[in-house]
Amino acid sequence: MALRENTLMLKCASIFTYEIDDPGAAFEELKGQLDQKITLLEHSVGIILCHPEFIASGVVKHLGEKLPFNLAGVTTSAQAVNGEAAELVLTLFIMTSDDVWFKTSMTESLEENVEERIKTAVNTTILGASELPALALVFAPLIGNDPGDIYMEAMQKALPNVPIFGPIAVDDSLTFELSETIYNGENHKTSMPFILCYGNINPRFIVGTFPEDKVMPYKGEVTKANGPLVCEINNMSAFKYFENLGLVNNGNLAESFGFVPFAFDQKKRADYDGIPVIRAVASLNKDGTATFRGGIDEGSTFTIMTSEAEDVLMETQKKINLINNMPNTNGTLIFSCIARRMMTMHIDPLFEPKTAKDTLPPGIPFLMGYAGGEISPTLVRNGIPTNRFHNFSLVILVV
């Protein structure tokens, strides 16, 4: 493989620890790895992923106190870095530079007044800056069935034309009740940390879902909707539509229905990019409506895609392979929907992390984890990103 000519002065490193019982030993292990890989430059920041037990044991808090840079991140169910893929592990991705700089902060609780609280946190953070950031990394909380696009849309209003990328917290419990965000060693249930990246950084994005030809013979049009709440499909109640497809049993969604990916073609959007948005159903409601895990535009059409494990595996390998052919690659962040892991669990619960570990060479530092929803642009056109919130997706940031 040809060596990459890295013209950007951004250095990255990924490090890890399995040490869960001794916070001091975990810090020393991570520090030793970091010292071997890079020398910190003028500006540095760290992205942290971990199993929730690293919070309970005090390791995360100790790292926040001892590391010489700010940290932001989330809990997750499985992770990978160069050479490692595991579940019960803590991983860090460090970016350091003389001509890329970082501003970090965290919102108040987003249980209410989401847009206003994100706007306030962002405005406070960028106060005095002479330019908008080149990239915003967000680490959003998992709050009930709240659609993840509310965080993305609020950030987009606060930072117009800035690409936004990041995960929603998740964990390996049955109801995800251990999911938390992390900021400088402190863990939070409902607040959102973020990192704003300024200067000479060139973010590029890859989004993967399912093979385009793997669709079921079902189509529909959303004839009445309000945000994530779909009231009518094909001029009938959402309940009736799903019942006609055999996806409702005794008035309830079939058990596997949460793993059915809907590909919405939202042609009426002003920023329509020709790329379908994938959504999952969160609940079927007593009034005949359905709540999706993200906003749905009234008038959008959809197809139902297959969700076979082999399709997930094929798309994951294809998208991660693209990274190897990208020039000026200093590092990469990868987040995959937790539903993709559940779909492939019977084959290998670590298939996607292992694919990243085995595909990416040592010269490309990377960090991969699972997410409860994924935020990433689908494309950047004429310098303007098309930011989207995704379900069932694999999202990749290359810097």
Secondary structure, DSSP 8 states (H G I E B T S, - for coil): -------S-EEEEEEEE---S-HHHHHHHHHHHHHHH----SEEEEEEEE-THHHHTTHHHHHHHHSSSEEEEEE-S-EEETTEEESS-EEEEEEEESSEEEEEEE-S--SS-HHHHHHHHHHHHHTT-SS--SEEEE-B---TT--THHHHHHHHHHSTT--EEEEB---SSTT-TT--EEETTEEESS--EEEEEEES---EEEEE-S-TT-EEEEEEEEEEEETTEEEEETTEEHHHHHHHTT-EETTEE-GGGGG--EEEE-TTSTT--S--EEE-EEEE-TTS-EEESS---TT-EEEEE---HHHHHHHHHHHHHHHTT-SS---EEEEEEHHHHHHHTTT-TTHHHHHHHHHS-TTS-EEEEEESSEEEEEEEETTEEEEEEESS-EEEEE-
